[in-house]
Amino acid sequence: MTKVLVLHSVSLVGSALAALLRSEGQFDVTSVGWRTAARRALTLRPDVAVVDVDCPGATAVLAGEGHTEHQLLDPPTPLLVLATAGTPGSLGRAFQAKARGYVDKDGSPGQLVRAVRKVAAGERFIDASLASAFLEADPVPLSPRELSVLARAAEGDSIAEIARALHLASGTVRNYMAAVTRKTGARNRIDAIRISRSAGWV
């Protein structure tokens, strides 16, 4: 039976997605939030991880960090992302993270089921309705580590809190934030967060 891990910051939505997949009968589905994802994934060893790219916490997984949340992908778990055509930046971020499947959140439940089956079988799946958004997606100018730092800053974490969470020195975090500000053409950290959110990078 295919083991599926559904990651979502909203418990009700994650539970609904899990119930949908379980109704098909071929999936062993576990729905978790970001805080317990790593522990459950290490126990479950899922065949597919379903991630909503617009959820807080998704950046840590998509950024490819080897700490905290991203431990759930060690060993690597095939990613199936839920996205919308209106956020091409999110698709670009997922592509950079080597996600194997892309499903339109505005699509049919059947599309999600088909995508899980394909990705679990080692194949790629791209929802046709997302194709044009892929073409519009600009390359993400930030490195995985820069994205992780920026995502935590966007959640309101201080330099010290980011440093502790990512096992970095505070000076290193400041250097990453300076690089983010420069690469995004922002005036300051707040502006960098605004620009990156508009682009769908965090």
C-alpha positions, 0 to 999 in steps of 0.5 A: 500500500502506498504511504502518503504524508500530507503536510499542511499548516491548517489541521482541518485542510490536511485532514480533509486531504487525507480523508479524500486519499483514504477514500480511494482505498489504496493509500495509507495516509498520515496528516501532520503539521510542521512541528511533528512532521520530521518525527512522523516521517522518520517513523512512516517512511512515506512513498510520497509527501504532499506539500501545499507550497503556500503554507507557512513552513513549506519553504523550509522543506522546499529550500532543501535544508538539512536541519529542523523541518527538512529532516523529514526528507532524509532519506529523500521523499518524492514531493508532490506540491499543491499550487495555483497558477496565480503564484508562478514563483511558488512553482519555481521554488518547488521545481528548484527543490526537485518536486516530482508532482504538481497539482492545481489546488483549484483542480479536481480531487481525481487529479490529486489521486492520479498525481499521488499514484504517478509520483509513488510509481517514480513518474512525474506529474504536472497538472496541465492547468499549471503549464503556463504558470511554469513558463511565467515563473522566473528563476528564484534568485535566492539560494536554499539557505537564503530562502530558509533565513528569509522564510523565518524572518517573514514569520517574525523571527529575530536574528537570534531566533533564526540563528538558533533554529538554523544552527548558524551564527548571528553574523552569518544570518545577517550576511544572508539577510544582506544578500537577500536584500541585495538580490531582491533589489529591496531597500531593507528586510521588510521590503525583501519579505514583501517582494519575495512574498509577491513573487511566491518565493516565501 
